[in-house]
Amino acid sequence: MQQHKEQIPLWRQLQATAQVNQAVREGQSGSAAVEAIAIHLRPGVQALAFHAWRNLGRAEALRTLLAKRPPPAAADALLCLALALVWQDAGAPYDAFTLVNQCVEAAKRNPVTQAQANFINACLRRFLRERDALVAATDADPVARWNHPLWWIQRLKKDHPGHWQTLLDSANQQAPMVLRVNRLQTSVADYLVQLADCGIEASAIGTTGIALDKAVPVQLLPGFASGRVSVQDAAAQMAAPLLLRDLPPQKMRRVLDACAAPGGKTGHLLEMGCVQVTALDVDARRCERIAQNLARLGLQAQVLAADAARPDLWWDGQLFDAILLDAPCTASGIVRRHPDVRWLRRESDIAQLAALQHKLLQALWPLVAPGGRLLYCTCSLFLSEGTAQVQTFLAHNTDATLLPSPGHLIPANPLKTDGVPDNRKGDHDGFFYALLEKQDR
């Protein structure tokens, strides 16, 4: 963080990061908010924003102690950003006095926050004087302790009583950079050699995965532009092999990837061979991402911008041998990659998303050929989006059988490939998988 180009003053980055922080508080996704920032500021702003979102619960608790009532939204976003960055020395991007000085400067140079600059300065100077006591006073607050909304903490505690603390701690760690090797072009062993030749240290994970010891720009990965590898978490790499497992290899299989954008799993399905894939997404712009990713891999699929829940508008009437339904969800399993999600979601979102997941399952199940299967998955840790959803589906669809499936993948536990634990315990996203087979009657 301290190696940002000197020509970009820290106060300017803090201004932009506070703007991003405010946008997320108002319901905009962090990715979209960062993309709206001037391109030369984005790397530094994203790093600062990620750090702030992982400490926002503590920051807001501290601000409550320092101010009887919150200042106007823009000033509050800047003040809470400063507190999130400065509240502890370990892992802080800059020293405390530099951060305080530059945050006050950011307030002074913004007409929207200029009137609150003295207030922000007073709050932050008091914090520096009384830091230990103020932090201790917030330790008993679970939102401050875990940096997640209270309802989220309570939900994990209920759903995963043996793992909830580990899950919350894991969500505040930086995710590793994991690659999926395109087996049509190379092997894991050969690509590890190619990485080593480039001075990039890595190790194998699963059957097609490689975890880098340190993240690097994709442009530095040998053969990335030509599709030799893709960036994909180890848990997400389980989807395609699970769906196609034990299907007859000699037959060209019709596969639907519903809710496919940005196309990572679509590409993996095609890399496995003997499949004819239809990739579907309701967002036409996101379909462009699918096409771009497939073009880089040198692979082809039928890409449709359509609502998977309305097959009457797009389905050609031919049954699919396999359907991958990576359903919209709370994304509670990938918070370490998207730390803004915890502050965007509301508890009511769970029921709304569960209803959509149920609708998608019911709409797509009739499109599965007898003897075929549907893989339902979400990047969620919440049981209502996983185990409970599938139990309800099975109760209402007697022609469905649940095949051996991973269920909820807990980041605290090792992945398993063919029953054998992989070598990176817990270093994967949270996911849910249920493989459903249609009875041939």
C-alpha positions in Angstrom: 0.0 0.0 0.0 2.8 2.4 0.8 4.3 2.0 -2.7 1.5 3.9 -4.4 2.9 6.4 -6.9 4.0 9.6 -5.2 2.1 11.8 -7.6 -1.2 10.6 -6.2 -1.5 12.2 -2.8 -3.0 10.1 0.0 -5.7 12.6 0.7 -7.0 12.2 -2.8 -7.2 8.5 -2.5 -9.0 8.8 0.8 -11.5 11.2 -0.8 -12.2 8.7 -3.5 -12.4 5.8 -1.1 -14.8 7.6 1.2 -17.0 8.2 -1.9 -16.9 4.4 -2.6 -17.7 3.7 1.1 -20.7 6.1 0.9 -22.0 4.5 -2.3 -22.0 1.0 -0.7 -23.8 2.4 2.3 -26.4 3.6 -0.1 -26.8 0.2 -1.7 -24.4 0.2 -4.6 -22.1 -2.7 -5.1 -18.4 -2.1 -4.2 -17.3 -3.3 -7.6 -19.5 -0.8 -9.4 -18.5 2.0 -7.0 -14.8 1.4 -7.6 -15.3 1.3 -11.4 -16.8 4.7 -11.2 -13.6 6.1 -9.8 -10.9 7.6 -12.1 -8.8 4.7 -13.5 -5.5 6.0 -12.1 -7.0 5.9 -8.6 -8.6 2.5 -8.7 -5.9 0.2 -7.5 -5.2 2.3 -4.3 -8.8 3.0 -3.7 -9.8 -0.7 -4.0 -7.1 -1.7 -1.5 -8.1 0.9 1.0 -11.8 0.1 0.5 -11.3 -3.6 1.1 -9.4 -2.9 4.3 -12.1 -0.5 5.4 -15.0 -3.0 4.7 -13.2 -5.7 6.7 -13.1 -3.3 9.7 -16.3 -1.2 9.3 -18.1 -2.8 12.2 -15.4 -1.7 14.6 -15.2 1.7 12.9 -18.9 2.4 13.3 -18.8 1.3 16.9 -15.9 3.7 17.6 -17.7 6.6 15.8 -20.7 6.0 18.1 -18.4 6.6 21.1 -16.7 9.7 19.5 -19.9 11.4 18.3 -23.3 11.7 19.9 -24.9 11.5 16.5 -23.4 10.8 13.0 -22.3 13.8 10.9 -23.8 14.2 7.4 -23.4 11.1 5.1 -20.3 12.2 3.2 -18.4 13.2 6.4 -19.5 10.1 8.2 -18.2 7.9 5.3 -14.8 9.7 5.6 -14.7 9.5 9.4 -15.6 5.8 9.5 -13.1 5.1 6.7 -10.4 6.8 8.8 -11.3 4.8 11.9 -11.4 1.5 10.0 -7.9 2.2 8.7 -6.4 3.5 11.9 -8.0 1.6 14.8 -5.2 -1.0 15.1 -1.5 -0.8 14.0 -1.4 -4.4 12.8 -2.0 -4.5 9.1 -2.7 -0.8 8.9 -1.8 0.6 5.4 -0.1 3.7 6.9 1.0 5.0 10.3 -1.8 6.5 12.4 -0.7 10.1 12.3 -0.3 10.1 8.6 -3.8 8.7 8.1 -5.4 11.2 10.4 -3.6 14.1 8.9 -4.5 13.0 5.3 -8.1 12.3 6.2 -8.5 15.8 7.6 -6.9 17.2 4.5 -9.3 15.1 2.4 -12.2 16.7 4.3 -10.9 20.2 3.9 -10.4 19.8 0.1 -13.9 18.5 -0.5 -16.6 21.2 -0.6 -19.1 18.6 0.6 -17.2 17.8 3.8 -15.3 21.0 4.3 -17.7 22.3 7.0 -17.1 19.1 9.0 -13.3 19.1 8.7 -12.7 20.4 12.2 -15.2 17.9 13.7 -13.5 15.0 11.9 -10.1 16.3 13.1 -11.4 16.5 16.7 -12.8 13.0 16.6 -9.7 11.5 15.2 -7.3 13.3 17.5 -9.3 12.2 20.5 -9.2 8.7 19.1 -5.4 8.8 18.9 -5.2 10.0 22.5 -7.7 7.5 23.9 -7.3 4.6 21.5 -6.7 1.7 23.9 -9.7 2.7 26.1 -12.0 3.3 23.2 -11.1 0.0 21.5 -11.6 -1.8 24.7 -15.0 -0.2 25.1 -16.1 -1.7 21.8 -14.7 -5.2 22.3 -18.0 -6.5 23.7 -20.0 -5.4 20.7 -20.3 -8.4 18.4 -20.5 -6.2 15.3 -17.3 -4.5 16.2 -15.6 -7.8 17.2 -16.5 -9.7 14.0 -17.1 -6.9 11.5 -20.3 -8.3 10.2 -23.9 -7.2 10.7 -25.5 -8.7 13.8 -28.1 -10.7 11.9 -25.4 -12.3 9.8 -23.4 -13.3 12.9 -26.6 -14.8 14.5 -27.5 -16.6 11.3 -24.0 -18.3 11.0 -24.1 -19.1 14.7 -27.4 -20.9 14.2 -26.5 -22.6 10.9 -22.9 -23.6 11.7 -22.6 -23.8 15.5 -19.3 -25.5 15.4 -17.7 -23.2 12.8 -19.3 -19.8 13.0 -16.3 -18.1 14.6 -13.9 -19.6 12.1 -16.1 -18.6 9.3 -16.3 -15.0 10.4 -12.5 -14.8 10.9 -11.9 -16.4 7.5 -14.2 -13.8 5.8 -11.8 -11.1 7.0 -8.8 -12.6 5.4 -7.4 -12.0 2.0 -8.4 -14.7 -0.5 -5.7 -16.6 -2.3 -5.3 -16.4 -6.1 -6.2 -19.8 -7.5 -6.0 -20.8 -11.2 -7.8 -23.5 -13.2 -5.6 -25.2 -15.7 -7.1 -25.7 -19.1 -6.5 -29.4 -19.6 -7.1 -29.1 -23.4 -3.8 -27.1 -23.5 -1.6 -28.2 -20.7 -1.5 -30.1 -17.4 -1.1 -29.0 -13.8 2.4 -30.4 -13.6 3.5 -28.8 -16.7 2.0 -25.4 -15.8 3.7 -25.5 -12.4 7.0 -25.7 -14.3 6.0 -22.8 -16.5 5.2 -20.7 -13.4 8.5 -21.7 -11.7 10.3 -20.6 -14.9 8.7 -17.2 -14.4 9.6 -17.0 -10.7 6.0 -17.5 -9.5 5.7 -19.9 -6.6 2.6 -22.1 -6.5 1.3 -25.5 -5.6 -1.4 -27.9 -6.9 -4.8 -28.0 -5.4 -7.4 -30.5 -6.6 -7.3 -32.0 -10.0 -7.1 -28.8 -12.1 -6.2 -26.1 -9.6 -3.1 -24.2 -8.8 -2.8 -21.9 -5.8 -0.3 -19.1 -6.1 1.8 -18.2 -3.0 1.3 -14.6 -3.9 -1.2 -12.9 -6.2 0.1 -11.6 -9.5 -1.5 -9.6 -12.4 -3.0 -12.0 -14.9 -0.8 -10.5 -17.6 2.2 -12.1 -15.9 0.7 -15.6 -16.1 2.3 -17.6 -18.9 -0.3 -18.3 -21.6 -3.2 -16.5 -19.8 -4.1 -14.5 -22.9 -4.4 -17.7 -25.0 -6.5 -19.5 -22.4 -4.0 -21.8 -20.8 -5.4 -20.9 -17.4 -8.3 -19.1 -15.8 -8.7 -17.5 -12.3 -11.2 -19.6 -10.4 -11.5 -20.5 -6.7 -10.9 -24.2 -5.8 -14.5 -24.6 -4.5 -15.9 -23.3 -7.8 -13.8 -25.7 -9.7 -15.7 -28.6 -8.3 -18.9 -27.7 -10.3 -18.1 -29.0 -13.8 -16.6 -32.3 -12.7 -19.5 -33.0 -10.3 -22.1 -32.3 -13.0 -20.4 -34.5 -15.6 -19.2 -37.3 -13.3 -20.1 -40.8 -14.5 -22.0 -39.6 -17.6 -21.2 -41.7 -20.7 -18.0 -40.1 -22.3 -18.7 -41.4 -25.8 -21.9 -39.3 -26.2 -22.0 -35.6 -27.0 -24.0 -34.3 -24.0 -26.4 -31.3 -24.1 -25.6 -29.1 -21.1 -27.3 -26.0 -19.9 -25.3 -23.5 -17.8 -28.1 -21.4 -16.3 -27.1 -18.1 -14.6 -23.7 -18.5 -16.4 -22.0 -15.1 -16.3 -19.2 -14.4 -16.2 -18.6 -17.8 -17.8 -16.0 -19.4 -15.6 -17.9 -22.6 -15.1 -19.0 -22.6 -18.8 -15.4 -22.6 -19.8 -14.6 -25.4 -17.4 -17.5 -27.5 -18.8 -16.2 -27.1 -22.3 -12.6 -27.9 -21.3 -13.8 -31.3 -20.1 -14.9 -32.2 -23.6 -17.8 -34.0 -25.2 -20.3 -31.3 -24.3 -22.5 -29.0 -26.2 -23.2 -26.0 -23.9 -25.9 -23.4 -23.8 -24.9 -20.6 -21.5 -27.7 -18.4 -20.2 -27.8 -15.2 -18.3 -30.6 -12.7 -17.8 -28.2 -9.7 -18.2 -27.2 -9.0 -21.8 -24.1 -7.1 -20.6 -22.9 -10.0 -18.5 -23.5 -12.3 -21.5 -20.8 -10.2 -23.2 -18.4 -11.3 -20.5 -19.2 -14.9 -21.1 -18.4 -14.5 -24.8 -15.2 -12.7 -24.0 -14.0 -15.4 -21.6 -14.8 -18.1 -24.1 -13.0 -16.3 -26.9 -9.9 -16.1 -24.7 -10.2 -19.9 -24.1 -10.7 -20.6 -27.8 -14.0 -22.3 -27.0 -17.6 -22.0 -28.2 -21.0 -22.2 -26.6 -24.5 -20.9 -27.5 -24.8 -17.8 -25.3 -28.3 -16.5 -24.7 -29.5 -13.4 -22.8 -32.7 -14.8 -21.3 -34.4 -15.5 -18.0 -33.7 -19.1 -16.9 -37.0 -19.0 -15.0 -38.9 -18.5 -18.2 -38.0 -21.5 -20.5 -41.0 -20.7 -22.6 -39.1 -17.7 -24.0 -35.9 -19.4 -25.0 -36.0 -23.2 -24.8 -36.0 -25.2 -28.1 -37.9 -28.1 -26.6 -34.9 -30.5 -26.5 -34.1 -32.0 -23.1 -30.7 -31.5 -21.5 -28.5 -34.3 -20.3 -27.2 -32.0 -17.6 -28.0 -28.6 -16.1 -25.8 -26.5 -14.0 -27.8 -24.0 -11.8 -25.4 -21.7 -10.1 -28.3 -19.7 -8.6 -28.3 -16.1 -7.4 -27.7 -16.0 -3.7 -26.5 -13.8 -0.8 -22.8 -14.5 -1.7 -22.2 -15.2 1.9 -19.5 -17.7 1.1 -17.3 -15.3 -1.0 -17.2 -12.3 1.4 -13.4 -12.4 1.6 -13.3 -11.7 -2.1 -16.2 -9.2 -1.9 -16.0 -7.7 1.6 -18.7 -5.1 0.7 -21.4 -7.8 0.4 -21.9 -8.1 4.2 -22.8 -4.4 4.4 -25.0 -4.5 1.3 -27.2 -7.5 2.2 -30.2 -7.3 4.4 -31.7 -10.2 6.4 -34.8 -10.0 4.3 -32.7 -10.8 1.2 -32.3 -14.4 2.2 -36.0 -15.2 1.9 -36.3 -13.3 -1.4 -33.4 -15.1 -2.9 -34.5 -18.5 -1.6 -37.9 -17.9 -3.3 -36.0 -17.1 -6.6 -33.8 -20.2 -6.2 -37.0 -22.3 -5.7 -38.5 -20.8 -8.8 -35.4 -21.5 -10.9 -35.3 -25.2 -9.7 -38.9 -25.7 -10.5 -38.6 -24.1 -13.9 -35.5 -26.0 -15.0 -36.2 -29.5 -13.6 -38.7 -30.3 -16.5 -35.9 -29.6 -19.0 -33.7 -32.4 -17.6 -33.8 -35.7 -19.6 -34.8 -38.9 -17.8 -31.5 -40.3 -16.3 -30.0 -36.8 -16.5 -29.0 -34.6 -13.7 -29.1 -31.0 -12.3 -26.4 -29.6 -10.2 -27.7 -26.9 -7.8 -25.1 -24.7 -6.3 -24.7 -21.4 -4.5 -21.8 -19.5 -3.1 -23.6 -19.2 0.2 -23.1 -20.5 3.7 -26.7 -20.1 4.8 -28.7 -23.3 5.1 -31.8 -21.8 3.7 -30.0 -21.3 0.4 -28.5 -24.8 0.4 -29.6 -27.8 2.5 -33.1 -26.5 3.3 -33.7 -25.5 -0.4 -32.8 -29.0 -1.6 -34.8 -30.7 1.0 -37.9 -28.7 0.0 -37.3 -29.5 -3.7 -37.0 -33.3 -3.0 -40.2 -33.2 -1.0 -42.1 -31.8 -4.0 -40.4 -33.7 -6.8 -40.6 -37.4 -6.3 -38.8 -38.1 -9.5 -35.6 -36.5 -8.1 -32.9 -38.4 -6.3 -30.0 -36.7 -4.4 -26.7 -38.3 -5.6 -23.6 -38.2 -3.4 -22.8 -34.4 -3.1 -20.5 -32.2 -1.1 -23.3 -30.2 0.5 -22.0 -27.1 2.3 -18.3 -26.5 1.8 -17.0 -24.8 4.9 -13.9 -22.8 4.4 -12.6 -24.1 7.8 -12.6 -27.7 6.4 -10.5 -29.2 3.6 -11.9 -29.9 0.2 -12.1 -33.4 -1.0 -11.4 -34.8 -4.4 -12.6 -38.3 -4.9 -12.8 -38.7 -1.2 -9.2 -37.5 -0.6 -8.6 -34.2 1.2 -6.7 -31.6 -0.9 -3.5 -30.1 0.4 -4.8 -26.6 1.2 -7.0 -26.9 4.3 -9.7 -24.4 4.4 -8.2 -22.1 1.7 -11.3 -22.0 -0.5 -14.6 -20.1 -0.7 -17.8 -21.2 1.0 -20.1 -23.1 -1.4 -23.0 -25.5 -1.6 -23.5 -28.4 -4.0 -26.3 -30.8 -4.5 -26.4 -33.2 -7.5 -29.9 -34.2 -8.4 -30.7 -37.1 -10.8 -34.0 -37.5 -12.6 -35.5 -41.0 -12.4 -36.1 -42.8 -15.7 -39.7 -43.9 -15.4 
